[in-house]
Amino acid sequence: MTTDSDFKALVRARMAQTGQTYTAARGDLVREREAPAAELPADVAARQTEADPGARLTEDERFRAKTIRAFFDGPRLRAIPARRRARVVVLLELLRRFEVGRVYPEREVNELLRLAHEDVASLRRELVDYRYLERADGRYWVSERTPDRDANEAQEVPADEAELLSRLRRDG
């Protein structure tokens, strides 16, 4: 039996959605996790084919790709990860939905996040807590600075967080 509570939650969510047994839903999710490289996030797939098509992915890139495949069903978030490291990957993926330099009223932030998951308050709070979004007077915008991380936070975020945020700001 698996001890990964995030994965168990995903299996149960799939069971509820499809009516499958636990074993069938788990098997489908395992196969999806092991999907081919064509399903890698765009930035990871681009890096893999840029210089060398056989380039090896870093541990963070593999984890990010695996997490995105496991928790996203297209634009929808199946579940909010309980583990912080996976949650940060989800937050960074959600951050791509925001335009850099644009100020959003809270209502628009909620609408964007609701496209992914119903618990918009948790997602919005986490984006602010990790300093990916800044807020003042009910208005939100993508942070222009890469957050300084203490030792506890540093172990939760990908080692290439600064590069990911820089690319997001550059590419919009």
C-alpha positions as CSV (number, residue, x, y, z in Angstrom):
1,M,0.0,0.0,0.0
2,T,1.3,3.5,-0.9
3,T,2.2,5.9,1.9
4,D,2.1,9.0,-0.4
5,S,-1.1,10.8,0.8
6,D,-1.0,13.1,-2.2
7,F,-1.1,10.2,-4.6
8,K,-3.8,8.4,-2.6
9,A,-6.0,11.5,-2.8
10,L,-5.5,11.7,-6.5
11,V,-6.5,8.0,-6.9
12,R,-9.6,8.6,-4.8
13,A,-10.5,11.7,-6.8
14,R,-10.1,9.7,-10.0
15,M,-12.3,6.9,-8.6
16,A,-15.0,9.4,-7.8
17,Q,-14.7,11.0,-11.3
18,T,-14.6,7.8,-13.3
19,G,-16.2,5.2,-11.2
20,Q,-13.1,3.0,-11.4
21,T,-11.9,0.7,-8.7
22,Y,-8.9,1.8,-6.6
23,T,-6.6,-0.6,-8.4
24,A,-7.7,0.6,-11.9
25,A,-7.6,4.3,-11.0
26,R,-4.1,3.8,-9.4
27,G,-2.9,2.0,-12.5
28,D,-4.1,4.7,-14.8
29,L,-2.4,7.4,-12.7
30,V,0.8,5.5,-12.6
31,R,0.8,5.2,-16.4
32,E,0.1,8.9,-16.7
33,R,3.0,9.7,-14.4
34,E,5.3,7.7,-16.6
35,A,4.0,9.5,-19.8
36,P,6.5,10.2,-22.6
37,A,8.6,13.3,-22.8
38,A,6.2,14.8,-25.2
39,E,4.0,15.6,-22.2
40,L,6.7,17.5,-20.4
41,P,6.0,21.1,-19.4
42,A,7.0,23.4,-22.3
43,D,10.0,25.0,-20.6
44,V,11.4,21.5,-19.7
45,A,10.8,20.1,-23.1
46,A,12.4,23.1,-24.7
47,R,15.5,22.8,-22.6
48,Q,15.7,19.1,-23.3
49,T,15.7,19.7,-27.1
50,E,17.6,23.0,-27.2
51,A,21.2,22.0,-27.2
52,D,21.1,18.3,-27.1
53,P,17.9,16.2,-27.7
54,G,19.3,13.5,-25.4
55,A,20.1,16.0,-22.6
56,R,19.4,14.7,-19.2
57,L,16.9,16.5,-17.1
58,T,17.9,17.8,-13.7
59,E,16.2,16.3,-10.7
60,D,14.1,19.5,-10.3
61,E,12.9,19.3,-13.9
62,R,12.0,15.6,-13.6
63,F,10.1,16.3,-10.3
64,R,8.4,19.3,-11.9
65,A,7.3,17.3,-14.9
66,K,6.1,14.4,-12.8
67,T,4.2,16.7,-10.5
68,I,2.5,18.6,-13.3
69,R,1.4,15.3,-14.9
70,A,0.1,14.0,-11.6
71,F,-1.8,17.0,-10.4
72,F,-3.1,18.7,-13.6
73,D,-5.7,17.4,-15.9
74,G,-5.3,19.9,-18.7
75,P,-5.9,23.3,-17.2
76,R,-7.7,21.8,-14.1
77,L,-5.9,21.0,-10.9
78,R,-7.0,17.6,-9.7
79,A,-6.1,18.4,-6.0
80,I,-3.9,20.8,-4.1
81,P,-0.8,18.9,-3.1
82,A,-0.3,18.4,0.6
83,R,3.5,18.2,0.3
84,R,5.1,21.7,0.1
85,R,7.6,20.8,-2.6
86,A,4.9,19.6,-5.0
87,R,2.6,22.6,-4.0
88,V,5.4,25.0,-5.0
89,V,5.5,23.3,-8.5
90,V,1.7,23.7,-8.8
91,L,1.9,27.4,-7.7
92,L,4.6,28.1,-10.3
93,E,2.5,26.5,-12.9
94,L,-0.5,28.6,-11.9
95,L,1.6,31.7,-11.9
96,R,2.0,31.3,-15.7
97,R,-1.7,32.3,-16.0
98,F,-0.9,35.9,-14.8
99,E,0.4,38.6,-17.0
100,V,3.6,40.3,-15.7
101,G,3.1,44.0,-15.1
102,R,-0.7,43.8,-14.9
103,V,-2.5,44.7,-11.7
104,Y,-5.5,42.4,-10.9
105,P,-8.4,43.1,-8.7
106,E,-9.1,40.2,-6.3
107,R,-12.2,39.1,-8.3
108,E,-10.1,38.5,-11.4
109,V,-7.5,36.6,-9.5
110,N,-10.3,34.4,-8.2
111,E,-11.6,33.9,-11.7
112,L,-8.2,32.8,-13.0
113,L,-7.6,30.5,-10.2
114,R,-11.2,29.0,-10.3
115,L,-10.4,27.8,-13.8
116,A,-7.9,25.5,-12.0
117,H,-9.6,24.6,-8.7
118,E,-12.5,25.6,-6.5
119,D,-10.4,26.5,-3.5
120,V,-9.3,29.9,-4.8
121,A,-8.7,31.3,-1.4
122,S,-6.0,28.7,-0.5
123,L,-4.3,29.1,-3.9
124,R,-4.3,32.9,-3.7
125,R,-3.0,32.9,-0.1
126,E,-0.2,30.4,-1.1
127,L,0.8,32.5,-4.1
128,V,1.1,35.5,-1.8
129,D,2.8,33.6,1.0
130,Y,5.5,32.3,-1.3
131,R,5.8,35.9,-2.6
132,Y,5.0,35.0,-6.2
133,L,2.1,37.5,-6.1
134,E,2.2,40.8,-4.2
135,R,-1.0,42.4,-2.8
136,A,-2.1,45.8,-1.6
137,D,-5.7,47.2,-1.1
138,G,-7.3,44.2,-2.7
139,R,-5.1,44.3,-5.8
140,Y,-2.6,41.7,-6.9
141,W,0.4,41.6,-9.3
142,V,3.2,39.3,-10.2
143,S,6.2,40.1,-8.0
144,E,9.1,41.8,-9.9
145,R,11.7,40.4,-7.5
146,T,12.8,36.8,-6.8
147,P,12.0,36.1,-3.2
148,D,14.9,35.7,-0.7
149,R,14.4,32.3,0.9
150,D,15.5,31.3,4.4
151,A,16.8,27.7,4.9
152,N,13.3,26.2,5.5
153,E,11.8,27.8,2.4
154,A,14.8,27.0,0.3
155,Q,14.3,23.3,0.7
156,E,10.7,23.6,-0.5
157,V,11.4,25.5,-3.7
158,P,13.2,24.2,-6.8
159,A,16.9,25.1,-7.0
160,D,16.2,26.8,-10.3
161,E,13.4,29.0,-8.9
162,A,15.2,32.2,-9.8
163,E,15.7,31.1,-13.4
164,L,12.0,30.0,-13.7
165,L,10.7,33.3,-12.3
166,S,13.1,35.2,-14.6
167,R,11.9,33.3,-17.6
168,L,8.3,33.9,-16.6
169,R,8.9,37.7,-16.3
170,R,10.8,37.8,-19.6
171,D,8.4,35.6,-21.7
172,G,5.3,37.0,-20.0
